[in-house]
């Protein structure tokens, strides 16, 4: 392939079908030529290291309050690096704005103006300055002063190119607005959209908050296998891979739960893990096949203990990430303060949110059999036509579907729903007085489930019965039903103490605390369909 065709290939990397002429194909070659001229000046094109003694944020923190007179009397010397975001050349001098890198300990990123004069840096460095472009990364050394307009500025005495941008950034006024393009080229999204940087800095603070909270409560952070011989710990369809040496299929984990509880059997009485799960399911505003979960388990605790702990965890996270308990999400203000939470059973929630258009529910609906539950579904469908009903399914599975249809979209403020059917809770301990129901809870906000916890089932014989029930559902075609895990039953047979556990969706909590309306906005590189780049080179299609 010729150089010109190769340059087209590079330029096409950030084009899209809506803007086929968004980038001049010659720019790449022009910048390559500039890079050759820079090398001819004796400047390494991509140096290995640069020692910056300051950051833009530190300079602004320390000297923003200094007056022009103070800076003139004792000019502070600074040595920093950044990316050029604006560039203005005026004869023998020029201005540029440098943008700092994102830092986990700062909110947002800073910009600082630099001033370069021919007589201040010398002939060779000024020639270098004239060969720079927006997007280039440079290092500067000089002293601070204020311009006539009062802007804090570095008067540059030494200039170093650290990396040349061979492709231009999106136009200043149009930006990178194509949503799919932003996800595909997150590196550009982070450069030109400061609000996107802030989302991921906030996400980092969220994970740090979770860790600090659990560490302070004496939990031990651990790591468990990402590839597992049995896909367990959740009701979901797994991804399958194959290990060549052992000639065996493995599953990307759908949850770490069964391995974390094995550690509880082994004597670790408080453990947690923050890591990836993989579920072979559809894409949506709150679903991505690869996502991040926090799971934690505490010995000698039940679901009520864990419910309270999780509530405290989320309240603290809201404070750590946003500075308070009230956050905006879409058209709603969500208040995470303790007094704003609603707590009710699943059955109470179905009764409370039963649609007015449907026939009214009795004061205490009968959830005891598939026929009676089916009668409720029929009454609901007369108003909504929403739920598919299969009388051969366990009643509990139908109740859970009824809850999703009737209740979930109504839950905006933080809400805890507890007591779930055993049929959809294969790892939860039964209620002592109602064996068809379990000691399980979920936390909802903004129409999303964000947390799921329960008193852990630790009876190995009952666990086998539950797995066998799940296998029967698999035989009926439910590909998400839980598999049998003989080793986990063996581990339980050595004795799992009374235990409570919980999983928290990190991505969904990040959505709520950053007012992000889709999960893709809080995952740096969400899963997308393969990119299609049409070829302009006839030889490529031959």
N, C-alpha and C positions, 0 to 999 in steps of 0.2 A: 504494500500500500504506500502511495506517495505521501510526502510530508503534508501536502495540502489536504488530502483525504483524511489523514490522521488528525489534523487540526479540526476538521469538521466533526469527526467522531467526538473529540473532547468538547466542542461547543454544544453538541447535541445532548450532552449529559444533563444539562439543566433546562433544556427547551421543553415545551409541551405542545400538544396539538393546537391549543387555542392561540398560541403566540409563536408561530413557526419562524418569524423573523426577529425574535426577541434579542438575538445576539449576533453581532457581526462576526462572520467566520474568520475575518482577518485578525481579530483582536488577539487570538492565541498566538499567531505567528509574530505579530508586532511585539508582543510582550516577550516572546522568546528572543527576539532580536535585541530588545532592551537588556535582557539578562546577559547576552554576550557582551554588550557594551559595558555593563557593570563589571563583568569579569576582567575586561580590558583595563579597567581602572585599578585593578589589583584587589578588588573586593571579592572575597569568597561568596559564591552565590547562595550557599546554604550552610553557614557556619554551624559547628557542632554544639557551641555553648555560648551563653551570654550571661554575664554576672550583673543582674539588676539589683541594686541595693534598696530600691524603693518600689512601691506600688502607687498607681494613680490614686487609689482610695486613701492610702496613708498620706500622700502629699496634700490631698484635699482636706483631710481631717486636721492636719497640723497647721496648714497655712492659708486656708480659705478666709480666715478671719483677719489675716494680716493686711494692713493698708499698703498702698503703693509706697509711701514714705518708709514704712518699716522694712519692706522688701529692698528698697534702694539702699537703706542704711546698712543692712546686714543681709545681703542676698543669700538665701539657702541654696546649697548645691544639691542636685538630684541626679539620679542615675536609674532610668527605668526603661521598660519596653512596652509596646502595645501595637495594635493594628490600626493602620491609617483608615479613617472613616470619612474625612473630608480633606481636600487638598487644593491649595490656591497659590499659584506662582505669580509673582509680580516683579519682573525684571531681575534684579540682583537679590531678591528676598522672597520669602514665601511662608505661608502658614499651613498647618495641618492639625487635625484633631486625632488624638490617639485614643483608642478604646481599650480598656483593661480586660483581662481574662476574668471569667466568673470564679468566685471563691466561695467555698462552703460556709465561711464565717462571716460573709457579707450579704446583705440584701441588695440585689441589683448590681449593676456594673457602672464604672465611672468613665468619664471622658476628660481629657485635658489637652489644651492647645499647646502647640510647639511653634516656635518662630526660628526660621533658619535664614541667616544672612551670609552672603558670599564672603564678606570680610570677617565673619565670625567663625566659619568652619574651614575656610580655605578653598582653593580651586577644585581639588579632586572631590572633596565631600560635597561641594555644591553641585558639581556635575552629577554625582550620585543622586542628590535630592531631585534634580530635574528628570531623572530617569525613573522615579518612583511613581506608583499608581495607587489609587484607592484599593484597599484590600491587602497591601503589602504589610509585613510585620517588620518593625524597625526597633533599634535601641538608640536612646539619646542620652547625652550627658551635658549638663549645663546648669544655669542658675535661674531662679524664679524672679519674675517681675510682673507688673500689671501693664496691660496695653492702655491706650488712650480711652478705650471704652470700659476699662476696669476689669478686663478678663484676666484671671490668673493664667500665666503662660510660662513655658520654659524657653529661655533664650539658649539655643543649642550651640554647643561648642564642639561636640563630637557626634557623628552620625554613623550608624552601622545597619546595613541591611541584614535581616535575620531570615526572611523567607519571602520569595517573590510570588505574588498571586498571578498566575498565568491566565486565569479566567476572571472576568469582572464580577463584582457583586451585583445583585439586582438593582435596578434604578432606584434612586433615593425616594422619589415620590410614589412609585408604584409598589415598591417592596416585593417581598415574596408572599403573595396572597393566595396562590393556588393551593388549596388545602392538601391534596394528595402530594403535590410537589414538596410542600413543607415537610411532610412525614418522610418522604423518600430521601430528601437531602437535608436532614436535620442540622447538619453542620452549617449550612447557609441560614436556616431558620434561626439558629442560636446567635449568629453574627448580626443579622439585620433586624431581628425582632426582640427588643429587650424584655418585653413581657413574657416571652417564652423562656428566656433564661431564668426569670424570677420563679416561674412554675417549677422548674427542676431544682433550683436552689431550695424552694419550699419543700419539695419532695425529700430532698436530702435531710432537711431539718426534721421532717416527719419520722424518717427511719431512725435518726439519731435520738429523737424523743422516745420512740418505742424501746430502743436499746437501753437508754438511761433509766427509764421507768422500771423495766424488768430487772436490770442489774441492781437497782436500788432495793428491789423486793427479793433479792438473793436467788434469782434464776440464773442458770448456767446456759450460755449460748453453745450450741452444738451444730454439727453438720451431719446429715444423713444422705443415703444414696439418691442420686437423681435418676439412675437406671435401676429398675427393680424387676425381679422375676415374676412378681404378682402385682398387678395394678390395684392398690388398695388405699383405704383411708378416706374415700369419697365415692359418691355415685356419679360417675362420669365416664365418657369414652376415652381411652388412652391412645397415645401415639405408640406405634410399634417399631422397634429397630432390631437389628440382628448382630450378635457378637460372633465374628468369624472363628476365632480361636476355639471358643467353647461350643461353637455351632448351636447356639441357643437364641431364641427370641427374648428380648427384654422390652420393658415398657418405660417410657419417660414418665416420671412419677406424676400422678394426679394429686397427691397429697403426701406429706411426710409423716402423717399421724401414726401409722402402725409401727414405724421405726422409732419414733419418739417415745411411744409407750413401751416398746421393748427396753429402752433405756430406763424407764421408770421401774420396770421389773428388775433391772440390774442394780438399782439402788440410788440412781440420781432422782431426787424427789422434786426438783423444780428445773425444768428444761425449756428452752425455746429455740426456734430457728426462724430466720428471715431468709427466704430463698425462693427460687422459681418453682412453679408448678406448670404442667402442660396438659391441656385438655383438648381433645380433638372435637371441637364444637364450632358453631358458627361465629361470625364476626358481628359486632353490634356496638352501640354507644357505651355499653358497660361490659362487653366481652372481648377478650383477646386470647387466642389459644395459648400464649405464653404470658404468665402474669406472676406477680409477687405476692406471697402470703407470709404473714407472721402466724406461727402456731406456738402455743405454750401450754404446759401441763404442770399441775401442782398436786402432789400427793396429799392425802388426808383432807381433801376438799371436795365439795359437791358443786352442782351447777349454779347454785345461788352464790356461793363464794366467788366462783369464776365470773358470774354475771356482774357482781359488784366490782371486781378487779378490772374487768374489761371496760366498764363504764368509766372508772377512774382513769384508765389508760387513755381513752379517747378524749376525755375532757382535758387531760394534761397535754395531749398532742395538739389540740386546738389552740391552747394557750401558747405552747412552744412555737408553733408554726405561724400563728396570726397575731399573737399578742393579746388575745381575748377569747371569749367563748362564743361570740356572735360572728357569723360569716355569711356572706352573700352567696347564694347559689341560684343562678337564673333569676327568676322573679321572686324568689323566696329569701327570707333571712332565717337562717337556721341557728338556733341557740342551743349550744351544748352544755349550758349550765345545769347543775344537778336538778334544780326544781322544774326544768322544762321537759324532762323525760316522761314518756308514757310507758306503763308496764301492764300487759294483759296476756291472758292465755290465747292460744290460737282459736279456741271455740268462742271466747268472748269477742275476739276481733271480728270473726265472721258475722256474729250477731250484730255487732255495733255498726259495721260498714255494709250490711246487707242493702243492696240497691233499692231505692224507693219504688222504682218501676216494677220490681218483682213482687210477687205475693209476699206478705210479711212473714218473717220467721216466727215460729213459736217462741215462747219465753226461753225455753231450753230445748234447742233442736236435738233430735235423736241421731247421734253419730255412730250408733253401735253396730250397724250391719250395712252391707253393700246396697241392699234394697232401699233402706231408709235414707242413706246418703245419696243414692241415685235419685230419690224423690226430690231432695233439695237441689240437686243439679238440674233436674228438669224445670223446677220453678225458676231457677236462676236463668236458664237458657231461654225461657219465655220472654225474659226482658233483655237479655244480652246476646244470646246465641254464641256463647264463648267457649264452653268446655265440652270436649269429647268425653263420653262416658262409656266405660266398658264394665259391665256387671261382673265379669270374671276377675277383675282386678281387686286386690285387697281394699277394704273400705278406707283404710288410712291413706292410701295413695290418692284416692279420689278426693278425700278431705283436703290433702295438701294442695291439689290442683284447684280446688274450690277457693282455698285461702289465697293462692296466687292471683286468681281472677277477681275475687271480691275485694281483697284488702290491700295488697301491696302498693297499688297506684295511689292509695289514700295516705300513705305513711310519709309525710314530709319532715316533720320534726323528729328528733331521735326517739325511737320506739323500741322497746324490748317485747318480743313475742315469745312465750314459753309454753311448754307442754306440746310436743309434736307427736304425731302418730308413730308407732313402732315400725310400721311398714315402710316408712321412708327414713328411718333412723337406725340402721343396722349395727351401729357401734355405740348406741346410747343405752344407759341403764333405764329399765322400766320404772314407772311410778309404782310404789308398793301397793297402792289401793286400786290402780287401774292399769293392768298389765298391757293393754292395747295402746297406752300412751307412755311417753318417755320424759325423763328429766333433761330436756333439751331446750335451748333458747337461741334465738337469732336477733340481731340488732339491725334495724332499718333506719334510713334517713334519705330524704329526697327520692323516694320510690325505689331505693336500692337496698338489697341485703349487703351489709358490710362486715358482718361477724356471725359466727356459728359456733356454739359451745354446748357442752353437756356433761353430765355425770357419766364417766366412762364405764362402759360395760366391762366387768372384770370376772364374770363367771364363764369359764371356758366352755362348759356344756351349752349354756344359753347362746354364747357366741357362735358355736357350731350350728345350732338350730337357726340362728339368724342368717348365717352365710348360706345354709341350705335353702332357706326361703328365698334369698336373693338369686340363687342358682335356678330355682324354678321360674323366677321372673325372666332370667336370661333365656331359658328354654322357650318362653312365650314371645321372645323377640326383643326384650329390653336390653339393648347393648350397653346401657349405662349401669346396669345392676352390678352389685359387688361380686368379685370373684372369691372363691375359697382360698384361704391362706392357712395352710396346715401349720407352718412354722409359727405364725402368730398365735394360733390356738395353743401350741406347745409352750410358747413363752408365757401365756396366761396361766397355764397349768403349773408354772413355778410360783405363781402368786403375784398379782398386780394389786398394790394397796388401793384403797378407795381413792379415786383420782378424779379431778375435774380438768377439763381442757377446752381450748378455744382456738379458732382460726380467725384471723382478721385480714380482709383484703386490702393490702397496702395501696394498690392503684386506685381503688374506689374511694378510700379515705382521702387520698391525695386529690382526687377530683373534687370532693366536697370542700376541702380546705383551700382550694385555689380557684374555685368557680370555673372549673373546666367541664364542659358539657359532653365530652366524649372521653373514653378511656385512652384513646390514641393521643390525646393532648398531654397525658402524664406519663407515657411510655416513650422513651427516647427513640426507639426504633420499632414501631409497631409492625405487625405482619401485614403485608400488602400483596396484591396480585403482582405477578412478574411484570417488570417494566417493558414496554414495547417502544423501541427506537427504530423508526423507519430509516432505511439507508438511502443516502443521496448519491452513492457511488454505484454506477451501473455494474462495475466489476464485482461488487459485493453480492449482487443478486443473480449473478451468472451461474 
